[in-house]
Amino acid sequence: MALGVLLSALLVLSCHQQVSSGSHVPTARPGVGVAWLYSDTTRESMSQSSTDQCDRVMNLSAAERCAFVKDTPDCSLVDGFISYLYLAFCLLPPNLTPLTITLCIIWLFFLFIILGLTASKFFCPNLSAISTSLRLTHNVAGVTFLALGNGAPDIFSAVAAFSHPHTAGLAVGALFGAGIFVTTVVAGSVSLVKPFTVASRPFLRDVIFYMAAVFWTFIILFRGTISLGEALGYLGLYVVYVLTVIISAYIYNWQKHSANVTVRNATHVPGELTEFQSSDSDDEVPCLTNGTIQQDYEAEYRPLLPYSESTSQILLSSLNPVDNRKWRRKSWSWRVLKVLKTPLEVLLLLCIPVVDPDKDDRNWRRPLNCLHLVTAPLVCVLTFQSGAYGDYKIQGEFPLWLLTLLLGLFLSTIVFCTTTNDCPPTYHPLFALLGFVVSAVLISTAASEVVSLLHMLGVVLSLSNTVLGLTLLAWGNSIGDCFSDITIARQGYPRMAISACFGGIIFNMLFGVGLGCLMQMARSHSEVQLEPEGLLTWILAGSLGLSLVLSFVIVPLCRFHLGRTYGIFLIVFYAIFLLIALLTEFGKIHIV
């Protein structure tokens, strides 16, 4: 609802902006079309400018916009299955533009649902299974695999936005916008829900590393270019952060062990009791693992007599995402959202395998897993890089998708004939790797569609990519983290929620910029140009830096106690920032 109100306000303000600047709109001469816009001088200025020339389409009359979209390279460079600009200006009548925007917003909502579902139901569980199979410690898994799972929508959206220079503003706006949203609104909400004393050393460590990442990005934006060494430096800084987390945890555990040995030698207290009493620490965050709860829950409803399902029953039950017991307990709003998500969940269940180490059978579903060997590789071929390899033919004759289908059928037949319904095979953990790859490809594809769609909305509504990134893209990618962190705080784990707030956005910033720029350099074989979109980018970067500095100063002065006053301060800070950003976008605040 709030999203719809915001979009309505943006539409009204953008229309007002276009009307107020009507004296600058060129008038087409009869019989000339758009050719008069492309004089030699204009062509030269367009080739020298790095701005998105597609923004000029709204300065033309409705009859000329389709030809401009077809003839302007910037209007067709965005990745994605659908050309939204061609859809808005060529396929649909001009008088249906408001309807087109409404339908695109609804489609954007479903794209965010696809991103959230794929990340939470498939990407994260498979990453957790991979980390369990590799026997990684909780610290290493938390700052690597789990951080990648939680930040997958942000990272893939940033990589997709960095793929073209005229959408790089979306990446900058989204990364900075999500950072300031999470560190103010989410952190403030956690403080309001559950006032607590934050872990001092991890909090200061995360804030310092994030300030370093923001300051580095600020310098790169000021220079306007990022080189190969600087892009690798982003990834290197995250490696330093991971090593710092691991080393600090090792030092703390060593100190705790030494203290326990000293106490046992002095007082002869049993070791188990001493370790239990000293389990509270600043460097240890309680881990919410629902494996035992899930096993107890399933054991309660396990039939008393032995019962084996047939292959068809296993397949049908595996494709049913609705839990009847949970359905009866939930509210009507949850049920409505579940009905909307069910078709998407069924399609994803058909394509992506999930391995759950907490279950007795590790979520082994023989008929469905055999089907995954056919559908998963086929989906990867058809969706990788927005379907770039869908029509690819080997030596110009044999389609790649047909070869993938035949190989999948061959492997599926072998697995089906050599396994049983009750016992998972020894190579079952490899399905977690397959599920990770497929879900990553689907998240990347959905992120490319989001970037392409937001670019179209920015052109139609005359909004910059930065403001779209810091609002719609940042909110869409962060709303799931917002609800999950608040829920964790309500359950009595506010330290974990705050750690997720700062630790996750460090990963998103460093990997989003570093990996996105590296992929762009691999395509263009040159440095990436990052020209800020006017005053708004500096307001965004300055506000994020200011919020981090204030937290770095205020929290220690409050003896690391985060109360309701601090939570209200953070939310008010974000509201003021958002107001200033929107006033700057519509020209109410500008440099004299």
C-alpha positions as CSV (number, residue, x, y, z in Angstrom):
1,M,0.0,0.0,0.0
2,A,2.8,2.4,0.9
3,L,4.6,1.5,-2.3
4,G,1.5,2.4,-4.3
5,V,1.1,5.7,-2.5
6,L,4.8,6.5,-3.1
7,L,4.5,5.7,-6.8
8,S,1.4,7.8,-7.2
9,A,3.2,10.8,-5.5
10,L,6.2,10.3,-7.8
11,L,3.9,10.2,-10.9
12,V,2.2,13.4,-9.9
13,L,5.5,15.2,-9.1
14,S,7.1,14.0,-12.4
15,C,4.1,15.1,-14.4
16,H,4.2,18.5,-12.6
17,Q,7.9,18.7,-13.4
18,Q,7.3,18.0,-17.1
19,V,4.6,20.6,-17.3
20,S,6.6,23.2,-15.4
21,S,9.5,22.7,-17.9
22,G,7.3,22.7,-20.9
23,S,9.1,25.6,-22.5
24,H,12.1,23.3,-23.1
25,V,10.1,20.6,-24.9
26,P,10.9,20.7,-28.6
27,T,8.0,20.9,-31.1
28,A,8.3,18.5,-34.0
29,R,7.9,20.1,-37.4
30,P,5.4,18.5,-39.7
31,G,6.7,15.8,-42.0
32,V,10.1,15.7,-40.3
33,G,9.5,13.2,-37.5
34,V,12.5,12.7,-35.3
35,A,15.2,13.2,-37.9
36,W,15.7,16.8,-36.9
37,L,17.0,15.7,-33.5
38,Y,19.9,13.9,-35.2
39,S,21.9,16.6,-36.8
40,D,25.7,16.2,-37.0
41,T,26.2,18.4,-34.0
42,T,23.7,16.5,-32.0
43,R,25.2,13.2,-33.0
44,E,28.7,14.3,-31.9
45,S,27.4,15.6,-28.6
46,M,25.5,12.4,-28.0
47,S,28.6,10.2,-28.8
48,Q,30.7,12.3,-26.4
49,S,28.1,12.3,-23.6
50,S,27.9,9.3,-21.2
51,T,24.4,10.0,-20.1
52,D,21.4,7.9,-21.0
53,Q,20.1,9.4,-24.3
54,C,16.9,7.4,-23.9
55,D,15.7,9.9,-21.3
56,R,14.9,12.3,-24.1
57,V,12.0,10.2,-25.3
58,M,9.5,12.0,-23.0
59,N,10.4,15.3,-24.6
60,L,8.8,14.1,-27.9
61,S,5.2,13.8,-28.9
62,A,3.4,10.5,-28.4
63,A,3.6,9.7,-32.2
64,E,7.4,10.1,-32.3
65,R,8.4,8.1,-29.2
66,C,8.3,4.7,-30.8
67,A,10.7,5.7,-33.6
68,F,13.0,7.3,-31.1
69,V,13.0,4.1,-29.0
70,K,13.8,2.0,-32.0
71,D,16.6,4.3,-33.3
72,T,18.3,5.1,-30.0
73,P,20.9,2.5,-28.8
74,D,20.5,3.4,-25.1
75,C,16.9,2.2,-25.3
76,S,17.8,-1.3,-26.2
77,L,21.0,-2.0,-24.2
78,V,19.4,-3.1,-20.9
79,D,19.4,-6.9,-20.3
80,G,16.1,-8.8,-19.8
81,F,13.7,-11.0,-21.6
82,I,11.2,-8.1,-22.2
83,S,12.0,-4.8,-23.8
84,Y,9.8,-2.6,-21.5
85,L,10.5,0.6,-23.4
86,Y,9.4,-1.0,-26.6
87,L,6.4,-2.3,-24.8
88,A,5.4,1.1,-23.4
89,F,5.9,3.2,-26.5
90,C,5.4,0.9,-29.5
91,L,3.2,-2.1,-28.6
92,L,0.6,-0.3,-26.4
93,P,-1.3,2.9,-27.4
94,P,0.0,6.2,-25.9
95,N,-3.3,6.9,-24.1
96,L,-2.8,3.7,-22.1
97,T,0.5,4.8,-20.5
98,P,-1.0,5.0,-16.9
99,L,-2.3,1.4,-17.3
100,T,1.1,0.3,-18.6
101,I,2.8,1.8,-15.5
102,T,0.3,0.1,-13.3
103,L,0.8,-3.3,-14.9
104,C,4.6,-2.9,-14.8
105,I,4.4,-2.1,-11.0
106,I,2.4,-5.2,-10.4
107,W,4.9,-7.2,-12.4
108,L,7.7,-5.6,-10.4
109,F,5.9,-6.8,-7.2
110,F,5.9,-10.3,-8.6
111,L,9.6,-10.1,-9.5
112,F,10.4,-9.1,-6.0
113,I,8.4,-12.1,-4.8
114,I,10.4,-14.4,-7.1
115,L,13.6,-12.9,-5.8
116,G,12.5,-13.4,-2.2
117,L,11.2,-16.9,-2.7
118,T,14.2,-18.1,-4.6
119,A,16.6,-16.7,-2.1
120,S,14.8,-17.8,1.1
121,K,13.4,-21.2,0.1
122,F,16.1,-22.5,-2.3
123,F,19.3,-20.4,-2.4
124,C,19.9,-20.1,1.4
125,P,19.0,-23.7,2.4
126,N,21.3,-25.1,-0.3
127,L,24.1,-22.8,0.8
128,S,23.5,-24.0,4.4
129,A,23.7,-27.6,3.2
130,I,26.9,-26.9,1.3
131,S,28.5,-25.3,4.4
132,T,27.4,-28.3,6.5
133,S,28.9,-30.7,4.0
134,L,32.2,-28.7,4.0
135,R,32.1,-28.7,7.8
136,L,32.6,-25.0,8.1
137,T,32.5,-23.2,11.4
138,H,29.6,-21.0,12.3
139,N,31.7,-17.8,12.0
140,V,33.0,-18.7,8.5
141,A,29.6,-19.9,7.3
142,G,27.9,-16.8,8.7
143,V,30.2,-14.2,6.9
144,T,30.5,-16.2,3.7
145,F,27.7,-18.6,2.6
146,L,24.9,-17.2,4.7
147,A,25.8,-13.6,3.9
148,L,25.7,-14.5,0.2
149,G,22.3,-16.1,0.7
150,N,20.8,-13.2,2.6
151,G,22.3,-10.6,0.2
152,A,21.7,-12.5,-3.1
153,P,19.0,-10.1,-4.4
154,D,21.1,-7.0,-3.7
155,I,24.3,-8.5,-5.1
156,F,22.7,-9.8,-8.3
157,S,20.7,-6.6,-8.8
158,A,23.9,-4.6,-8.5
159,V,25.8,-6.8,-10.9
160,A,22.9,-6.5,-13.4
161,A,22.8,-2.7,-13.0
162,F,26.6,-2.4,-13.4
163,S,26.4,-4.3,-16.7
164,H,25.6,-1.0,-18.6
165,P,26.9,2.5,-17.8
166,H,23.5,4.2,-18.0
167,T,22.0,1.9,-15.3
168,A,25.0,2.0,-12.9
169,G,23.1,4.7,-11.0
170,L,20.6,2.0,-10.0
171,A,23.4,0.0,-8.4
172,V,24.8,3.0,-6.5
173,G,21.4,4.1,-5.4
174,A,20.4,0.5,-4.3
175,L,23.5,-0.3,-2.4
176,F,23.7,3.1,-0.6
177,G,19.9,3.2,-0.2
178,A,19.7,-0.3,1.2
179,G,22.6,0.5,3.5
180,I,21.0,3.6,5.0
181,F,17.6,1.8,5.2
182,V,19.0,-1.2,7.1
183,T,21.2,0.8,9.4
184,T,18.4,3.3,10.3
185,V,14.9,1.9,9.8
186,V,15.7,-1.8,10.5
187,A,18.2,-1.1,13.3
188,G,15.8,1.5,14.8
189,S,12.9,-1.0,14.6
190,V,15.0,-3.6,16.4
191,S,15.8,-1.1,19.2
192,L,12.1,-0.2,19.5
193,V,10.9,-3.8,19.6
194,K,13.6,-5.1,22.0
195,P,15.9,-2.5,23.8
196,F,19.2,-4.2,24.6
197,T,22.9,-3.8,25.1
198,V,24.8,-4.4,21.9
199,A,28.0,-6.4,21.7
200,S,30.6,-3.7,21.8
201,R,33.5,-5.2,19.9
202,P,31.6,-6.8,17.0
203,F,29.5,-3.6,16.7
204,L,32.5,-1.3,16.5
205,R,34.3,-3.7,14.1
206,D,31.3,-3.8,11.7
207,V,30.7,-0.1,11.7
208,I,34.4,0.6,11.1
209,F,34.6,-1.8,8.1
210,Y,31.4,-0.4,6.7
211,M,32.6,3.2,7.1
212,A,35.8,2.2,5.2
213,A,33.8,0.7,2.4
214,V,31.5,3.8,2.1
215,F,34.5,6.2,2.2
216,W,36.3,4.2,-0.5
217,T,33.2,4.2,-2.7
218,F,32.8,8.0,-2.1
219,I,36.4,8.6,-3.3
220,I,35.7,6.4,-6.4
221,L,32.5,8.3,-7.2
222,F,34.4,11.6,-6.9
223,R,37.1,10.4,-9.3
224,G,34.5,8.9,-11.7
225,T,36.3,5.7,-12.6
226,I,37.2,2.4,-11.0
227,S,40.2,0.4,-12.1
228,L,40.9,-3.3,-12.0
229,G,43.0,-3.0,-8.9
230,E,40.3,-1.0,-7.1
231,A,37.6,-3.5,-8.0
232,L,39.8,-6.3,-6.7
233,G,40.4,-4.2,-3.6
234,Y,36.7,-4.4,-2.7
235,L,36.9,-8.1,-2.7
236,G,40.2,-8.0,-0.8
237,L,38.7,-5.7,1.9
238,Y,36.0,-8.3,2.5
239,V,38.6,-11.0,2.8
240,V,40.2,-8.9,5.5
241,Y,36.9,-8.5,7.2
242,V,36.3,-12.3,7.2
243,L,39.8,-12.9,8.5
244,T,39.2,-10.3,11.3
245,V,35.9,-12.1,12.3
246,I,37.6,-15.5,12.4
247,I,40.7,-14.3,14.2
248,S,38.7,-12.4,16.8
249,A,36.5,-15.4,17.5
250,Y,39.6,-17.6,17.8
251,I,41.2,-15.2,20.3
252,Y,38.0,-14.9,22.3
253,N,37.5,-18.7,22.5
254,W,41.2,-19.1,23.5
255,Q,40.8,-16.5,26.3
256,K,37.5,-18.1,27.4
257,H,39.2,-21.5,27.5
258,S,42.1,-20.2,29.5
259,A,39.8,-18.5,32.0
260,N,37.8,-21.7,32.4
261,V,40.9,-23.7,33.1
262,T,42.0,-21.2,35.7
263,V,38.6,-21.2,37.4
264,R,38.5,-25.0,37.4
265,N,41.9,-25.2,38.9
266,A,41.1,-22.6,41.6
267,T,37.6,-23.7,42.6
268,H,37.3,-27.3,41.2
269,V,34.0,-26.4,39.6
270,P,32.9,-29.0,37.0
271,G,33.9,-28.0,33.5
272,E,30.4,-28.3,32.0
273,L,29.0,-25.9,34.6
274,T,31.8,-23.4,34.1
275,E,31.4,-23.4,30.3
276,F,27.7,-22.9,30.7
277,Q,28.1,-20.0,33.0
278,S,30.6,-18.2,30.8
279,S,28.7,-18.8,27.5
280,D,27.6,-15.1,27.3
281,S,30.1,-13.1,25.2
282,D,30.3,-10.2,22.9
283,D,31.8,-12.2,20.1
284,E,29.3,-15.1,20.3
285,V,25.9,-14.6,18.7
286,P,23.3,-17.2,19.4
287,C,22.5,-19.4,16.4
288,L,18.8,-19.9,15.5
289,T,18.8,-23.4,14.2
290,N,15.4,-25.0,14.0
291,G,16.6,-28.5,13.1
292,T,15.7,-30.0,16.5
293,I,12.3,-28.2,16.6
294,Q,11.6,-29.3,13.0
295,Q,12.4,-32.9,13.9
296,D,10.2,-32.8,17.0
297,Y,7.4,-31.3,15.0
298,E,7.6,-33.9,12.3
299,A,8.0,-36.7,14.9
300,E,4.7,-35.7,16.5
301,Y,2.8,-36.2,13.3
302,R,4.7,-39.3,12.2
303,P,2.4,-42.3,11.7
304,L,2.6,-45.1,14.3
305,L,2.4,-47.9,11.8
306,P,4.9,-48.2,8.9
307,Y,3.7,-46.6,5.8
308,S,5.4,-46.2,2.4
309,E,4.2,-43.8,-0.2
310,S,4.1,-44.7,-3.9
311,T,6.3,-42.8,-6.3
312,S,3.4,-40.7,-7.7
313,Q,2.3,-39.8,-4.1
314,I,5.8,-38.7,-3.3
315,L,5.9,-36.5,-6.4
316,L,2.6,-34.9,-5.7
317,S,3.3,-34.3,-2.0
318,S,6.7,-32.8,-2.9
319,L,5.1,-30.3,-5.2
320,N,2.6,-29.1,-2.6
321,P,4.0,-26.0,-0.9
322,V,1.0,-25.5,1.4
323,D,1.1,-27.0,4.9
324,N,-2.5,-27.7,6.0
325,R,-1.6,-27.4,9.7
326,K,0.1,-24.1,9.2
327,W,-2.7,-22.9,6.9
328,R,-5.3,-23.2,9.7
329,R,-3.2,-21.3,12.2
330,K,-2.3,-18.3,10.0
331,S,-4.2,-15.1,9.4
332,W,-6.2,-14.2,6.3
333,S,-3.5,-11.8,5.0
334,W,-0.9,-14.6,5.1
335,R,-3.3,-16.9,3.3
336,V,-3.9,-14.3,0.5
337,L,-0.1,-13.8,0.0
338,K,0.4,-17.6,0.1
339,V,-2.2,-18.0,-2.7
340,L,-0.3,-15.5,-4.8
341,K,3.0,-17.2,-4.1
342,T,1.8,-20.8,-4.6
343,P,2.0,-21.0,-8.4
344,L,5.5,-19.5,-8.3
345,E,6.6,-21.9,-5.5
346,V,5.3,-24.9,-7.6
347,L,7.3,-23.8,-10.6
348,L,10.4,-23.3,-8.5
349,L,10.0,-26.7,-6.8
350,L,9.9,-28.3,-10.3
351,C,13.2,-26.7,-11.2
352,I,15.4,-26.4,-8.0
353,P,16.4,-29.2,-5.7
354,V,16.7,-28.5,-2.0
355,V,18.9,-30.5,0.4
356,D,18.0,-30.2,4.1
357,P,20.7,-31.8,6.4
358,D,18.4,-31.4,9.5
359,K,15.9,-34.0,8.2
360,D,16.4,-37.7,8.5
361,D,16.1,-38.2,4.8
362,R,17.9,-34.9,3.9
363,N,14.8,-34.0,1.9
364,W,15.4,-36.8,-0.6
365,R,12.5,-37.0,-3.0
366,R,13.4,-39.6,-5.6
367,P,10.9,-38.8,-8.4
368,L,11.2,-35.1,-8.0
369,N,15.0,-35.2,-7.7
370,C,15.2,-37.3,-10.9
371,L,13.0,-34.7,-12.6
372,H,15.4,-32.0,-11.4
373,L,18.2,-33.6,-13.4
374,V,16.1,-32.7,-16.5
375,T,14.5,-29.4,-15.6
376,A,17.4,-27.7,-13.7
377,P,20.1,-27.8,-16.4
378,L,17.4,-26.9,-19.0
379,V,16.3,-23.8,-17.0
380,C,20.0,-22.7,-16.7
381,V,20.5,-22.9,-20.4
382,L,17.2,-21.1,-21.2
383,T,17.6,-18.3,-18.6
384,F,21.3,-17.7,-18.3
385,Q,22.1,-14.1,-19.3
386,S,18.4,-13.5,-20.1
387,G,18.2,-16.4,-22.6
388,A,21.3,-15.6,-24.6
389,Y,22.0,-19.3,-25.1
390,G,18.4,-20.4,-25.7
391,D,18.8,-20.3,-29.5
392,Y,22.5,-21.3,-29.6
393,K,23.3,-24.2,-31.9
394,I,26.4,-26.3,-31.7
395,Q,28.3,-25.9,-35.0
396,G,25.2,-24.1,-36.3
397,E,23.1,-27.3,-36.4
398,F,22.3,-29.0,-33.1
399,P,20.5,-26.9,-30.5
400,L,22.2,-26.6,-27.1
401,W,18.9,-26.9,-25.2
402,L,18.2,-30.2,-26.9
403,L,21.6,-31.6,-26.0
404,T,21.0,-30.5,-22.4
405,L,17.6,-32.2,-22.4
406,L,19.0,-35.5,-23.7
407,L,21.8,-35.5,-21.1
408,G,19.4,-34.7,-18.3
409,L,17.1,-37.6,-19.4
410,F,20.0,-40.0,-19.4
411,L,21.2,-39.0,-15.9
412,S,17.7,-39.0,-14.6
413,T,17.1,-42.6,-15.8
414,I,20.4,-43.8,-14.2
415,V,19.5,-42.2,-10.9
416,F,16.0,-43.5,-10.9
417,C,17.1,-47.0,-11.6
418,T,19.9,-47.1,-9.1
419,T,18.1,-45.5,-6.0
420,T,15.1,-46.1,-3.8
421,N,12.4,-43.9,-2.4
422,D,13.4,-44.4,1.2
423,C,17.2,-44.1,1.2
424,P,19.1,-41.1,-0.2
425,P,22.2,-41.9,-2.2
426,T,25.7,-41.1,-1.1
427,Y,26.0,-38.4,-3.7
428,H,22.8,-36.6,-2.6
429,P,24.7,-33.6,-1.3
430,L,25.6,-32.8,-4.9
431,F,22.0,-31.9,-5.5
432,A,22.6,-29.0,-3.1
433,L,25.3,-27.7,-5.5
434,L,22.9,-28.1,-8.4
435,G,20.2,-26.2,-6.5
436,F,22.7,-23.5,-5.6
437,V,23.6,-23.0,-9.3
438,V,20.0,-23.0,-10.6
439,S,18.7,-20.6,-7.9
440,A,21.7,-18.3,-8.5
441,V,20.9,-18.2,-12.3
442,L,17.2,-17.5,-11.6
443,I,18.0,-14.8,-9.1
444,S,20.3,-13.2,-11.6
445,T,17.7,-13.4,-14.3
446,A,15.0,-11.9,-12.1
447,A,17.4,-9.1,-11.0
448,S,18.1,-8.2,-14.6
449,E,14.3,-7.9,-15.2
450,V,14.0,-5.7,-12.2
451,V,16.8,-3.4,-13.4
452,S,15.3,-3.2,-16.9
453,L,11.9,-2.5,-15.6
454,L,13.1,0.2,-13.2
455,H,15.0,1.8,-16.1
456,M,11.7,2.0,-18.0
457,L,9.9,3.5,-15.0
458,G,12.7,6.1,-14.6
459,V,12.4,7.1,-18.3
460,V,8.6,7.3,-18.2
461,L,8.4,9.1,-14.9
462,S,11.4,11.3,-15.6
463,L,13.2,10.0,-12.5
464,S,16.9,9.4,-12.1
465,N,18.3,5.9,-11.7
466,T,19.7,6.9,-8.3
467,V,16.3,7.8,-6.8
468,L,14.8,4.6,-8.1
469,G,17.7,2.6,-6.7
470,L,17.5,4.2,-3.2
471,T,13.7,3.7,-3.1
472,L,12.0,0.9,-5.0
473,L,15.1,-1.3,-5.6
474,A,16.5,-0.8,-2.1
475,W,13.1,-1.3,-0.4
476,G,12.2,-4.3,-2.5
477,N,15.5,-6.1,-1.7
478,S,15.6,-5.1,2.0
479,I,12.0,-5.6,3.1
480,G,12.6,-9.3,3.7
481,D,15.6,-8.6,5.9
482,C,13.5,-6.0,7.8
483,F,10.8,-8.4,8.8
484,S,13.2,-11.2,9.5
485,D,15.4,-9.1,11.8
486,I,12.5,-7.7,13.7
487,T,11.1,-11.2,14.1
488,I,14.5,-12.4,15.4
489,A,14.5,-9.5,17.9
490,R,11.1,-10.3,19.2
491,Q,12.1,-13.9,19.8
492,G,14.8,-12.6,22.1
493,Y,17.9,-12.3,19.8
494,P,18.3,-8.6,19.2
495,R,22.1,-9.0,19.1
496,M,21.8,-11.4,16.2
497,A,19.4,-8.9,14.4
498,I,21.9,-6.0,14.8
499,S,24.8,-8.2,13.6
500,A,22.7,-9.2,10.5
501,C,22.0,-5.5,9.9
502,F,25.6,-4.4,9.6
503,G,27.4,-7.7,8.6
504,G,25.1,-8.3,5.6
505,I,25.3,-4.8,4.1
506,I,29.1,-4.9,4.3
507,F,29.0,-8.0,2.1
508,N,26.5,-6.4,-0.3
509,M,28.5,-3.2,-0.7
510,L,31.9,-4.9,-1.2
511,F,30.8,-7.8,-3.4
512,G,28.1,-5.7,-5.2
513,V,30.5,-3.1,-6.4
514,G,33.6,-5.3,-6.7
515,L,31.9,-8.2,-8.6
516,G,29.7,-5.9,-10.7
517,C,32.7,-3.8,-11.9
518,L,34.8,-6.9,-12.6
519,M,32.1,-8.3,-14.8
520,Q,31.7,-5.0,-16.6
521,M,35.5,-4.8,-17.2
522,A,35.5,-8.3,-18.6
523,R,32.9,-7.2,-21.1
524,S,34.3,-3.8,-22.1
525,H,38.1,-4.5,-21.4
526,S,38.3,-1.0,-19.9
527,E,37.8,0.9,-16.7
528,V,34.3,1.4,-15.4
529,Q,32.9,4.9,-15.5
530,L,30.9,5.8,-12.4
531,E,29.6,9.3,-12.9
532,P,27.3,10.5,-10.1
533,E,23.9,11.7,-11.1
534,G,24.2,15.2,-9.7
535,L,23.7,16.4,-6.1
536,L,21.4,13.4,-5.2
537,T,24.3,10.9,-5.2
538,W,26.4,13.1,-2.9
539,I,23.4,13.5,-0.5
540,L,22.9,9.7,-0.5
541,A,26.6,9.0,0.2
542,G,26.9,11.8,2.8
543,S,23.7,10.7,4.6
544,L,24.9,7.1,4.8
545,G,28.3,8.2,6.1
546,L,26.7,10.6,8.6
547,S,24.4,7.9,10.0
548,L,27.4,5.5,10.5
549,V,29.5,8.3,12.2
550,L,26.6,9.2,14.5
551,S,26.1,5.5,15.4
552,F,29.8,5.2,16.0
553,V,29.7,8.1,18.4
554,I,26.3,7.9,20.0
555,V,26.3,4.1,20.8
556,P,29.5,4.1,22.9
557,L,28.3,7.3,24.7
558,C,25.1,5.4,25.6
559,R,27.4,2.6,26.9
560,F,26.3,0.4,24.0
561,H,22.7,0.3,25.1
562,L,20.2,0.6,22.2
563,G,16.9,1.9,23.6
564,R,13.7,3.3,22.2
565,T,15.0,6.9,22.0
566,Y,17.9,5.7,19.8
567,G,15.4,3.8,17.6
568,I,13.2,6.8,17.1
569,F,16.2,8.9,16.3
570,L,17.3,6.5,13.5
571,I,13.8,6.4,12.0
572,V,13.5,10.2,12.0
573,F,16.9,10.5,10.5
574,Y,15.8,8.2,7.6
575,A,12.6,10.2,7.1
576,I,14.5,13.5,6.9
577,F,17.0,11.9,4.4
578,L,14.2,10.6,2.2
579,L,12.5,14.0,2.2
580,I,15.7,15.8,1.2
581,A,16.4,13.2,-1.5
582,L,13.0,13.5,-3.1
583,L,13.1,17.3,-2.9
584,T,16.5,17.2,-4.6
585,E,15.2,14.9,-7.3
586,F,12.4,17.2,-8.3
587,G,14.6,20.3,-8.3
588,K,13.4,21.9,-5.0
589,I,16.9,21.7,-3.6
590,H,19.8,22.5,-5.9
591,I,23.2,24.0,-6.0
592,V,23.1,27.7,-6.6
